[in-house]
């Protein structure tokens, strides 16, 4: 998102910077319904508080925004401050720990909230709050970390006139005391944009140049799996391309910016990515034909909403999601005869996400096939997790992968047709998968499965049992 404009608040002249944002507006944000609702409700409460209609104790003391990096957690916090027309202090764990000692850090925390109280009503935004160590875990510097966390706990929720909005990527790392009633007692997810929100974000980032681009809806689909920050970066790149060519910004420049990395790949490499993403999409479609499925070759990410909170899911449901995550690698094995490392690498990769789901299910959700019910705390007793739960989680991953291979092999023609269409069109969504499915069934009336695979340039795929 673009940087907001802010006016200074002059009531207090201390080291802690206090702003009064004027933008972005809550109406400028897309895909953040729950966060927007919190901001709108807070604005009404603050108005009633200023008018003497309610007490400060009637106002929610704070909330936690969580989600992947770059999804706009800082932006929405700033937008809430602008909507409420109150002071805004942006800080973080890193900012507070720049000093030479824990005493300096505690002083920074206290000073931040003291400035906020003197500028009340005021919002304090704490980024990276999951960096504060959980008390009671880890022997190294445990006493120091406890002091820091206690200093923060003392301030959050107890400062009259101050609302705390915190942000993190991994909610499981937070000290539970931070989320008790009266502190950050609301947890609001700020997810990656949905396919329906992408076009709005692209238009917002384009600003006055949006009218120059007539194909935004199609181009936005190429951004599936990207964050708002990613899209803002792509728009900046598109503007640079247009300036270098001494031309007004157009669809062509935006598409070049979005597909820049893809254009660097050889046709063979693009084919591998298309097969991988087709594996995800095909198995997701077969599991839930009515679900929202979008796949983009440019972003190399199949967008399928997978809820990682397994509290209300059975072992079978968790395994079904693991199979979708592993189906990309399985598609490479089945259709190409070899696999690349594309399923792994980063902490948000297919293998990383499937591994977390397996370990979480066994170590903390009571999903062990061996009957283990012991709950392992995050960051606690890592040796036990590695030796006991890790072995079983790895075995579960292996079983899920073999199931993914079997399903991809069974639906190999469907996977191959999706891959072919993805190479041709760049992105697929919704009804296009059903259309490919119907086309496959019609062609199958007059052609064998082996012939269909050969026509799609996958002649070496084992045809037995394929449909």
C-alpha positions as CSV (number, residue, x, y, z in Angstrom):
1,X,0.0,0.0,0.0
2,X,1.1,3.6,-0.5
3,X,2.5,5.5,2.4
4,X,0.0,7.6,4.2
5,X,0.1,11.3,4.9
6,X,0.3,12.3,8.5
7,X,0.1,15.6,10.4
8,X,2.2,16.0,13.6
9,X,0.6,16.2,17.1
10,X,2.2,19.1,19.0
11,X,0.8,18.4,22.5
12,X,3.9,16.6,23.7
13,X,7.5,17.0,22.6
14,X,9.3,13.8,23.6
15,X,11.5,11.3,21.9
16,X,8.5,9.1,21.0
17,X,6.9,10.2,17.7
18,X,3.2,10.8,17.7
19,X,1.4,11.2,14.4
20,X,-2.2,12.0,13.5
21,X,-2.7,10.1,10.2
22,X,-5.1,11.5,7.6
23,X,-4.8,8.5,5.2
24,X,-5.4,5.8,4.1
25,X,-9.1,5.7,4.8
26,X,-10.8,2.5,5.9
27,X,-12.8,2.6,2.7
28,X,-9.5,2.3,0.8
29,X,-8.8,-1.1,2.2
30,X,-9.8,-4.4,0.6
31,X,-10.2,-7.8,2.1
32,X,-10.0,-6.6,5.7
33,X,-13.6,-6.7,6.7
34,X,-13.1,-7.8,10.3
35,X,-10.3,-5.2,10.9
36,X,-12.5,-2.5,9.3
37,X,-15.4,-3.4,11.5
38,X,-13.2,-3.1,14.6
39,X,-12.0,0.3,13.4
40,X,-15.6,1.6,12.7
41,X,-16.8,0.3,16.1
42,X,-13.8,1.9,17.9
43,X,-14.5,5.2,16.2
44,X,-18.1,5.2,17.4
45,X,-17.1,4.3,20.9
46,X,-14.4,7.1,21.0
47,X,-17.0,9.6,19.8
48,X,-19.4,8.6,22.6
49,X,-16.5,8.7,25.1
50,X,-15.5,12.2,24.1
51,X,-19.2,13.2,24.4
52,X,-19.4,11.8,27.9
53,X,-21.9,9.1,27.0
54,X,-19.7,6.1,28.0
55,X,-16.8,5.5,30.3
56,X,-13.3,4.5,29.1
57,X,-13.8,1.1,30.6
58,X,-16.6,0.6,28.0
59,X,-14.1,0.8,25.2
60,X,-12.2,-2.3,23.9
61,X,-8.6,-1.9,25.2
62,X,-6.9,-3.4,22.2
63,X,-6.8,-6.1,19.5
64,X,-4.3,-8.2,17.7
65,X,-3.9,-8.4,13.9
66,X,-2.2,-11.5,12.7
67,X,-1.4,-12.9,9.2
68,X,1.4,-13.3,6.7
69,X,4.0,-10.5,6.1
70,X,2.9,-7.7,3.8
71,X,-0.8,-8.1,4.1
72,X,-1.4,-4.6,5.5
73,X,-1.5,-4.9,9.2
74,X,0.4,-1.7,9.8
75,X,-1.7,0.0,7.0
76,X,-5.0,-0.9,8.6
77,X,-3.9,0.2,12.0
78,X,-2.9,3.6,10.6
79,X,-6.3,3.8,8.7
80,X,-8.1,3.1,12.0
81,X,-6.3,6.0,13.6
82,X,-7.1,8.3,10.7
83,X,-10.8,7.2,10.9
84,X,-10.9,7.8,14.6
85,X,-9.0,11.1,14.3
86,X,-6.7,10.3,17.2
87,X,-3.0,10.2,17.8
88,X,-0.9,7.3,16.5
89,X,2.3,5.9,17.8
90,X,4.0,3.2,15.7
91,X,6.6,1.1,17.5
92,X,7.9,-2.5,17.6
93,X,9.9,-5.0,19.5
94,X,13.0,-4.1,17.4
95,X,12.5,-0.4,18.1
96,X,12.2,-1.0,21.8
97,X,15.3,-3.2,22.1
98,X,17.8,-0.9,20.3
99,X,19.3,0.1,23.7
100,X,22.2,-1.5,25.4
101,X,20.3,-3.2,28.2
102,X,17.0,-4.6,29.4
103,X,16.7,-1.5,31.5
104,X,16.8,0.7,28.4
105,X,14.1,-1.5,26.8
106,X,11.8,-1.2,29.8
107,X,12.3,2.6,29.8
108,X,11.4,2.7,26.2
109,X,8.2,0.8,26.8
110,X,7.2,3.0,29.7
111,X,8.0,6.2,27.8
112,X,5.9,5.1,24.8
113,X,2.8,4.6,26.9
114,X,3.5,7.8,29.0
115,X,3.5,9.8,25.8
116,X,0.3,8.0,24.6
117,X,-1.5,8.8,27.8
118,X,-0.5,12.5,27.5
119,X,-1.9,12.5,24.0
120,X,-5.0,10.5,24.8
121,X,-7.1,9.3,23.2
122,X,-4.3,7.6,21.3
123,X,-3.5,4.4,19.5
124,X,-0.3,2.6,20.2
125,X,0.6,0.2,17.4
126,X,3.1,-2.6,18.3
127,X,4.6,-4.5,15.4
128,X,6.4,-7.8,15.8
129,X,4.8,-8.4,19.1
130,X,5.4,-12.2,18.7
131,X,9.1,-11.4,19.1
132,X,8.5,-10.9,22.8
133,X,9.4,-14.2,24.3
134,X,6.8,-16.3,26.1
135,X,7.6,-16.4,29.8
136,X,8.6,-19.8,31.2
137,X,10.3,-21.1,28.0
138,X,14.0,-21.4,27.3
139,X,16.7,-21.2,30.0
140,X,18.9,-18.7,28.2
141,X,18.2,-15.1,29.5
142,X,14.8,-16.3,30.7
143,X,14.8,-13.9,33.7
144,X,15.6,-10.9,31.4
145,X,12.9,-11.9,28.9
146,X,10.4,-12.3,31.7
147,X,11.1,-8.7,32.9
148,X,10.6,-7.3,29.4
149,X,7.3,-9.2,28.9
150,X,6.1,-8.2,32.3
151,X,6.8,-4.5,31.6
152,X,4.7,-4.8,28.4
153,X,1.9,-6.6,30.2
154,X,1.8,-3.9,32.9
155,X,1.0,-1.2,30.2
156,X,-1.3,-3.1,27.8
157,X,-4.9,-2.6,28.8
158,X,-4.2,-0.5,31.9
159,X,-3.5,2.9,30.3
160,X,-6.6,5.1,30.3
161,X,-7.1,6.8,27.0
162,X,-4.8,4.3,25.1
163,X,-5.9,1.6,22.7
164,X,-3.3,-0.9,21.8
165,X,-3.2,-2.5,18.3
166,X,-0.6,-5.2,17.9
167,X,0.5,-7.2,14.9
168,X,2.3,-10.5,14.4
169,X,2.8,-13.3,11.9
170,X,2.5,-16.3,14.2
171,X,-0.1,-16.0,16.9
172,X,1.0,-19.2,18.6
173,X,4.3,-17.5,19.8
174,X,2.5,-15.0,22.0
175,X,2.5,-15.1,25.7
176,X,-1.1,-16.1,26.7
177,X,-1.3,-13.3,29.2
178,X,-1.2,-10.7,26.4
179,X,-4.4,-12.1,25.0
180,X,-6.4,-12.3,28.2
181,X,-9.6,-10.3,28.7
182,X,-8.8,-6.6,29.1
183,X,-5.6,-6.7,27.0
184,X,-5.4,-7.9,23.4
185,X,-8.6,-9.8,23.8
186,X,-9.6,-9.7,20.1
187,X,-7.6,-11.6,17.5
188,X,-8.4,-10.5,13.9
189,X,-6.8,-12.2,10.9
190,X,-5.5,-10.0,8.1
191,X,-5.0,-12.6,5.4
192,X,-3.6,-12.5,1.9
193,X,-6.1,-10.8,-0.5
194,X,-8.8,-13.0,-2.0
195,X,-9.2,-13.1,-5.8
196,X,-12.2,-10.7,-5.5
197,X,-10.1,-8.1,-3.6
198,X,-7.0,-8.1,-5.8
199,X,-8.5,-5.9,-8.5
200,X,-9.5,-3.3,-5.9
201,X,-6.0,-3.3,-4.4
202,X,-4.5,-2.9,-7.9
203,X,-6.8,0.1,-8.6
204,X,-5.9,1.7,-5.2
205,X,-2.2,1.4,-5.9
206,X,-2.6,2.8,-9.4
207,X,-4.5,5.8,-8.1
208,X,-5.0,8.4,-10.8
209,X,-3.5,6.1,-13.4
210,X,-6.2,3.4,-13.0
211,X,-8.2,4.8,-15.9
212,X,-5.3,4.2,-18.2
213,X,-5.6,0.4,-17.6
214,X,-8.6,-1.3,-19.1
215,X,-7.8,-5.0,-18.2
216,X,-7.2,-4.7,-14.5
217,X,-9.5,-7.6,-13.5
218,X,-7.6,-10.1,-15.7
219,X,-4.2,-8.7,-14.6
220,X,-5.2,-8.9,-11.0
221,X,-5.7,-12.6,-11.3
222,X,-2.1,-13.0,-12.2
223,X,-1.3,-11.6,-8.7
224,X,-3.0,-14.5,-6.8
225,X,-1.0,-15.4,-3.8
226,X,0.6,-11.9,-3.5
227,X,0.2,-9.4,-0.7
228,X,-0.9,-5.8,-0.9
229,X,2.8,-4.9,-0.4
230,X,3.7,-7.1,-3.3
231,X,1.1,-5.4,-5.6
232,X,2.3,-2.0,-4.6
233,X,5.8,-3.0,-5.6
234,X,4.6,-4.3,-9.0
235,X,2.8,-1.0,-9.7
236,X,6.0,1.0,-8.9
237,X,7.8,-1.3,-11.3
238,X,5.2,-0.8,-14.0
239,X,5.5,3.0,-13.6
240,X,9.3,2.7,-14.0
241,X,8.9,0.6,-17.2
242,X,6.5,3.3,-18.6
243,X,8.9,6.1,-17.7
244,X,11.8,4.3,-19.3
245,X,9.8,4.0,-22.5
246,X,8.6,7.6,-22.2
247,X,5.0,6.4,-22.5
248,X,1.8,6.8,-20.3
249,X,1.2,3.8,-18.0
250,X,-0.8,1.0,-19.7
251,X,-1.9,-2.6,-19.3
252,X,1.2,-3.7,-21.1
253,X,3.5,-2.1,-18.5
254,X,1.5,-3.6,-15.6
255,X,1.6,-7.0,-17.2
256,X,5.3,-6.8,-17.8
257,X,5.8,-5.9,-14.1
258,X,3.6,-8.7,-12.9
259,X,5.1,-11.4,-15.1
260,X,8.8,-10.2,-14.9
261,X,10.1,-13.2,-13.1
262,X,8.0,-15.6,-15.2
263,X,9.4,-14.1,-18.4
264,X,13.0,-15.0,-17.2
265,X,12.1,-18.7,-17.2
266,X,12.6,-21.0,-20.2
267,X,9.5,-22.7,-21.7
268,X,10.6,-26.0,-20.0
269,X,10.7,-24.2,-16.6
270,X,7.3,-22.7,-17.1
271,X,5.9,-26.1,-18.0
272,X,7.2,-27.5,-14.7
273,X,5.5,-24.7,-12.7
274,X,2.3,-25.1,-14.7
275,X,2.2,-28.8,-13.9
276,X,3.0,-28.2,-10.3
277,X,0.2,-25.6,-9.9
278,X,-2.2,-27.7,-12.0
279,X,-1.7,-30.6,-9.5
280,X,-2.8,-28.3,-6.6
281,X,-5.8,-27.0,-8.5
282,X,-7.0,-30.3,-9.9
283,X,-7.0,-32.1,-6.6
284,X,-8.6,-29.1,-4.8
285,X,-11.3,-29.1,-7.4
286,X,-11.9,-32.8,-7.2
287,X,-12.2,-32.5,-3.4
288,X,-14.5,-29.5,-3.4
289,X,-15.8,-28.6,-6.9
290,X,-17.8,-25.6,-5.5
291,X,-14.9,-24.0,-3.6
292,X,-13.1,-20.9,-4.8
293,X,-10.0,-22.0,-6.7
294,X,-7.7,-19.6,-8.6
295,X,-4.3,-20.5,-10.0
296,X,-1.8,-18.1,-11.5
297,X,1.3,-19.0,-13.4
298,X,2.8,-15.6,-12.7
299,X,2.6,-15.9,-9.0
300,X,3.3,-19.6,-9.0
301,X,0.8,-20.1,-6.3
302,X,-2.5,-21.9,-6.2
303,X,-4.9,-19.8,-4.2
304,X,-7.1,-22.0,-2.1
305,X,-8.3,-21.0,1.3
306,X,-6.9,-23.4,3.8
307,X,-7.7,-22.8,7.4
308,X,-4.7,-23.9,9.5
309,X,-6.7,-23.8,12.7
310,X,-7.4,-27.4,13.2
311,X,-9.7,-27.1,16.3
312,X,-12.8,-28.2,14.5
313,X,-11.2,-30.5,11.9
314,X,-10.9,-34.3,11.9
315,X,-7.7,-36.1,11.0
316,X,-9.2,-37.0,7.6
317,X,-10.0,-33.3,6.9
318,X,-6.5,-32.2,7.9
319,X,-5.0,-35.0,5.7
320,X,-7.2,-33.9,2.7
321,X,-5.6,-30.4,3.0
322,X,-2.1,-31.9,3.2
323,X,-2.8,-33.9,0.1
324,X,-3.7,-30.7,-1.8
325,X,-0.5,-29.0,-0.6
326,X,1.6,-32.1,-1.7
327,X,-0.3,-32.5,-5.0
328,X,2.0,-30.1,-6.8
329,X,5.1,-32.2,-6.2
330,X,3.0,-35.3,-7.0
331,X,2.0,-33.8,-10.4
332,X,5.7,-33.3,-11.2
333,X,6.5,-36.9,-10.4
334,X,3.5,-38.3,-12.3
335,X,3.5,-36.1,-15.4
336,X,7.1,-35.2,-15.8
337,X,8.8,-38.2,-14.3
338,X,11.0,-36.2,-11.9
339,X,10.5,-33.6,-9.2
340,X,12.1,-30.2,-8.5
341,X,12.7,-28.5,-5.2
342,X,9.8,-26.1,-5.9
343,X,7.6,-27.7,-3.1
344,X,10.1,-26.7,-0.4
345,X,12.4,-23.9,0.5
346,X,10.7,-21.1,2.4
347,X,8.6,-21.3,5.6
348,X,5.5,-20.8,3.6
349,X,6.3,-23.5,1.0
350,X,4.1,-26.5,0.3
351,X,6.3,-28.8,2.4
352,X,6.6,-26.4,5.2
353,X,2.9,-25.8,5.5
354,X,2.1,-29.5,5.2
355,X,4.8,-30.3,7.8
356,X,3.4,-27.8,10.3
357,X,-0.1,-29.2,9.8
358,X,1.1,-32.8,10.5
359,X,3.2,-31.8,13.5
360,X,0.5,-29.5,14.9
361,X,-2.1,-32.3,14.5
362,X,-0.1,-34.9,16.3
363,X,1.7,-32.7,18.9
364,X,-1.1,-30.4,19.9
365,X,-4.5,-31.6,18.4
366,X,-4.6,-35.2,19.6
367,X,-4.5,-36.6,16.1
368,X,-1.9,-39.2,16.7
369,X,-2.7,-42.5,15.1
370,X,-0.7,-44.2,17.9
371,X,-3.0,-42.7,20.6
372,X,-0.6,-40.1,22.0
373,X,-2.7,-37.3,23.6
374,X,0.1,-35.3,25.3
375,X,0.0,-31.6,24.3
376,X,3.5,-30.1,23.5
377,X,3.8,-26.4,24.1
378,X,5.3,-24.3,21.3
379,X,9.1,-23.9,22.0
380,X,8.8,-26.4,24.9
381,X,10.5,-29.8,25.1
382,X,11.8,-29.7,21.5
383,X,13.6,-33.0,21.9
384,X,10.3,-34.8,22.7
385,X,8.6,-33.2,19.7
386,X,11.5,-34.2,17.4
387,X,11.8,-37.8,18.6
388,X,8.2,-38.7,19.3
389,X,5.9,-36.5,17.3
390,X,8.4,-35.7,14.6
391,X,8.7,-39.3,13.6
392,X,5.0,-39.9,13.4
393,X,4.4,-36.5,11.6
394,X,7.0,-37.6,8.9
395,X,5.3,-40.9,8.5
396,X,1.9,-39.1,8.1
397,X,3.4,-36.8,5.5
398,X,4.7,-39.8,3.6
399,X,1.2,-41.4,3.6
400,X,-0.4,-38.1,2.5
401,X,2.1,-37.8,-0.3
402,X,1.5,-41.3,-1.6
403,X,-2.2,-40.5,-1.5
404,X,-1.5,-37.3,-3.5
405,X,0.5,-39.3,-6.1
406,X,-2.4,-41.8,-6.4
407,X,-5.0,-39.0,-6.9
408,X,-2.9,-37.1,-9.4
409,X,-2.3,-40.4,-11.4
410,X,-6.0,-41.1,-11.3
411,X,-6.8,-37.6,-12.6
412,X,-3.7,-37.2,-14.8
413,X,-5.6,-36.0,-17.9
414,X,-7.5,-33.4,-15.9
415,X,-4.2,-32.2,-14.4
416,X,-2.5,-32.1,-17.8
417,X,-5.4,-30.1,-19.3
418,X,-5.2,-27.6,-16.5
419,X,-1.5,-27.2,-17.0
420,X,-1.9,-26.8,-20.7
421,X,-4.6,-24.1,-20.2
422,X,-2.5,-22.4,-17.6
423,X,0.4,-22.1,-20.0
424,X,-1.9,-20.6,-22.6
425,X,-3.8,-18.2,-20.5
426,X,-1.6,-17.4,-17.5
427,X,-4.3,-17.7,-14.9
428,X,-7.5,-19.8,-14.3
429,X,-10.4,-19.3,-12.0
430,X,-13.8,-20.6,-10.9
431,X,-15.9,-21.8,-13.8
432,X,-12.9,-22.4,-16.1
433,X,-12.1,-25.6,-14.1
434,X,-15.6,-26.9,-14.7
435,X,-15.3,-26.1,-18.4
436,X,-12.1,-28.0,-18.6
437,X,-13.7,-30.9,-16.8
438,X,-16.6,-31.0,-19.3
439,X,-14.3,-30.7,-22.2
440,X,-12.2,-33.6,-21.0
441,X,-15.3,-35.8,-20.6
442,X,-16.4,-35.0,-24.1
443,X,-13.0,-35.7,-25.7
444,X,-12.8,-38.9,-23.7
445,X,-15.8,-40.3,-25.6
446,X,-13.7,-40.6,-28.8
447,X,-10.1,-40.7,-27.5
448,X,-8.3,-43.0,-25.2
449,X,-6.7,-41.5,-22.1
450,X,-3.2,-42.4,-23.3
451,X,-3.9,-40.5,-26.6
452,X,-5.2,-37.5,-24.7
453,X,-2.0,-37.4,-22.6
454,X,0.2,-37.7,-25.7
455,X,-1.7,-34.9,-27.4
456,X,-1.0,-32.7,-24.4
457,X,2.7,-33.6,-24.6
458,X,2.8,-36.0,-21.7
459,X,3.3,-39.2,-23.6
460,X,5.2,-41.1,-20.9
461,X,2.6,-41.0,-18.2
462,X,1.4,-44.4,-17.1
463,X,-2.2,-44.6,-18.4
464,X,-3.5,-47.4,-16.2
465,X,-6.2,-46.2,-13.9
466,X,-6.1,-42.7,-15.2
467,X,-9.2,-40.6,-15.9
